[in-house]
Amino acid sequence: MSLRIQLWLIFLLPVLLVGGLVVFGLTIPVPHLGRDYVLDLLLPDADDPVDLPTVYGPPDRSRPLVVIDAGHGGKDPGASGAGLREKTVVLGLAQALKDELLEQGGIRVALTREDDTFLVLDERPEIARRLDADLFISIHADSAGEVSGVSGASIYTLSSEASSEAAARFAERENNADRLNGVEVDGQSDVVSNILVELSQRRVQENSAEFAGLVVREGRGNLRFHPQARRSAALAVLRAPDVPAVLYESGYITNPADAARLSSPEGRKAFAETMARAIRIYFARQS
């Protein structure tokens, strides 16, 4: 049960209890004068992990941990095209990568979501931080609107300035996803956030860029990349200050060929094998 639901129950249960007693004509005993009654409510500590996902793989915590984030979910379907929805396609890719890593062994894996659950943007990298992850991979599928000829995968790393106008538009769309779906998330101002990112993420960004390069290198001949395969943008989901992170745009769901590839068992297998190989090389270099 989430912390939000727990808090709502704490405040609503007394009201519902009194209302039920009134409806059924029951009386509420009044304590004798001079007695004090204290109601203790046990609340979770502010720093307690809440709703953390299952960590699969070896129980040895010294083994590297990859957190895989399937973008969108629930009320936020993401892009759509060719009869498919982004949230479903990327969840299939995330599960395929998890299965591939677990089959090969030696690496721990967690998914931010394993079903059609809606998560606000800030929750996704925070899960990686709370789990003390060594790598965070957010998987998405892009949309080109009516331009069906655009195709190919690309991989984003964090940058205070977008690498192109297209990347800037993408960052704006993704950063507004939770607000567009009726959820307001309070956070730090852009100025403060950018300063913190600049101070704390230099090495993290270097590691992120190294992993992104490995994905492109290992994917040649196995995955179909956009001509501009490496990109950077000020994406909120990549702003975990101490976890190397990339956002993998698996292709354009509005392109029939990309959509067919991403939703097929063969396409998911090719993605999972390539990404798993890049992950293992990355961790071998880190060690």
Residue pairs with C-beta under 8 A, 6 or more apart in sequence:
2 50
2 51
3 44
3 50
3 51
6 44
10 41
10 43
18 28
21 27
21 28
31 37
44 50
49 130
52 110
52 127
52 130
52 131
53 110
53 111
53 112
53 113
53 114
53 127
53 131
54 110
54 114
55 65
55 108
55 109
55 110
55 131
56 98
56 102
56 108
56 109
56 110
57 63
57 101
57 102
57 105
57 106
57 107
57 108
57 109
58 105
58 106
58 108
61 108
63 106
63 107
63 108
64 107
64 108
64 134
64 135
64 283
64 286
65 107
65 108
65 109
65 110
65 131
65 132
65 133
65 134
65 135
66 101
66 107
66 108
66 109
66 110
66 133
66 134
66 135
66 136
66 137
66 279
67 109
67 110
67 111
67 112
67 127
67 128
67 131
67 133
67 135
67 136
67 137
67 243
68 94
68 97
68 98
68 109
68 110
68 111
68 112
68 137
68 139
69 94
69 111
69 112
69 113
69 124
69 127
69 128
69 136
69 137
69 138
69 139
69 237
70 87
70 90
70 91
70 93
70 94
70 95
70 111
70 112
70 113
70 139
71 78
71 86
71 87
71 90
71 138
71 139
71 140
71 141
71 237
72 78
72 86
72 87
72 90
72 140
72 177
73 87
73 91
73 113
73 116
73 117
73 118
73 119
74 87
74 116
74 117
74 118
74 119
75 118
75 181
75 182
76 87
76 118
76 177
76 178
76 180
76 181
77 85
77 86
77 87
78 85
78 86
78 87
78 90
78 140
78 141
79 85
79 86
79 141
79 142
79 143
79 253
79 254
80 86
80 143
80 253
81 143
81 252
81 253
81 254
81 255
81 259
82 253
82 254
82 255
82 256
82 259
82 260
84 253
84 259
84 262
84 263
85 253
86 140
86 141
86 143
86 253
87 116
88 116
89 141
89 250
89 253
89 259
89 262
89 263
90 139
90 140
90 141
90 250
91 113
91 114
91 115
91 116
92 262
92 263
92 268
93 139
93 250
93 262
93 268
93 271
93 272
94 111
94 139
95 111
95 114
96 268
96 269
96 271
96 272
97 137
97 139
97 271
97 272
97 275
97 276
98 109
98 111
99 272
100 269
100 272
100 273
100 275
100 276
101 107
101 109
101 276
101 279
102 109
104 276
104 280
107 279
107 280
107 283
110 127
110 131
110 133
112 119
112 123
112 124
112 127
112 128
113 119
118 181
120 178
120 183
120 185
121 174
121 175
121 177
121 178
121 185
121 236
121 237
122 178
122 185
122 187
122 236
124 138
124 237
125 136
125 237
125 238
125 239
125 240
125 243
125 245
126 240
128 136
128 240
128 243
128 245
129 240
129 242
129 243
133 243
134 243
134 244
134 283
134 286
135 211
135 243
135 244
135 245
135 279
135 282
135 283
136 238
136 240
136 243
136 244
136 245
136 246
137 245
137 246
137 247
137 248
137 275
138 237
138 238
138 245
138 246
138 247
138 248
139 247
139 248
139 250
140 174
140 247
140 248
140 249
140 250
141 249
141 250
141 251
141 252
141 253
141 258
141 262
142 154
142 170
142 249
142 251
142 252
142 253
142 254
143 252
143 253
143 254
144 150
144 252
144 254
144 255
145 254
146 254
147 254
148 254
148 255
148 256
149 255
150 226
150 252
150 254
150 255
151 224
151 226
151 251
151 252
151 255
151 257
151 258
152 224
152 225
152 226
152 227
152 229
152 251
152 252
152 258
153 219
153 223
153 224
153 225
153 226
153 229
153 248
153 249
153 250
153 251
154 225
154 226
154 228
154 229
154 230
154 231
154 249
155 212
155 215
155 216
155 229
155 230
155 231
155 246
155 247
155 248
155 249
156 167
156 170
156 212
156 231
156 232
156 233
156 235
156 238
156 246
156 247
156 248
156 249
157 205
157 208
157 209
157 212
157 230
157 231
157 232
157 238
157 245
157 246
157 247
158 197
158 201
158 205
158 208
158 232
158 233
158 234
158 235
158 238
158 239
158 245
159 205
159 232
159 233
159 234
160 194
160 197
160 198
160 234
161 232
161 234
162 168
162 171
162 232
162 233
162 234
163 231
163 232
163 233
164 228
164 231
167 231
167 232
167 233
168 233
168 234
170 233
170 235
171 233
171 234
171 235
174 235
174 236
174 237
175 234
175 235
175 236
178 184
178 185
179 185
187 193
188 196
193 239
194 234
196 241
197 239
197 241
200 241
200 242
201 241
204 240
204 241
204 242
204 243
204 244
204 245
207 244
207 286
208 238
208 244
208 245
208 246
210 282
210 285
211 244
211 246
211 278
211 279
211 282
212 230
212 246
213 230
214 278
214 281
214 282
215 246
215 248
215 274
215 275
215 278
216 225
216 229
216 230
217 278
218 274
218 277
218 278
218 281
219 225
219 274
219 278
222 270
222 273
222 274
223 270
223 271
223 274
224 251
224 258
224 261
226 249
235 247
237 245
237 247
238 245
238 246
238 247
248 275
250 262
250 271
251 258
251 259
251 261
251 262
252 258
252 259
253 259
253 262
260 267
261 267
262 268
262 271
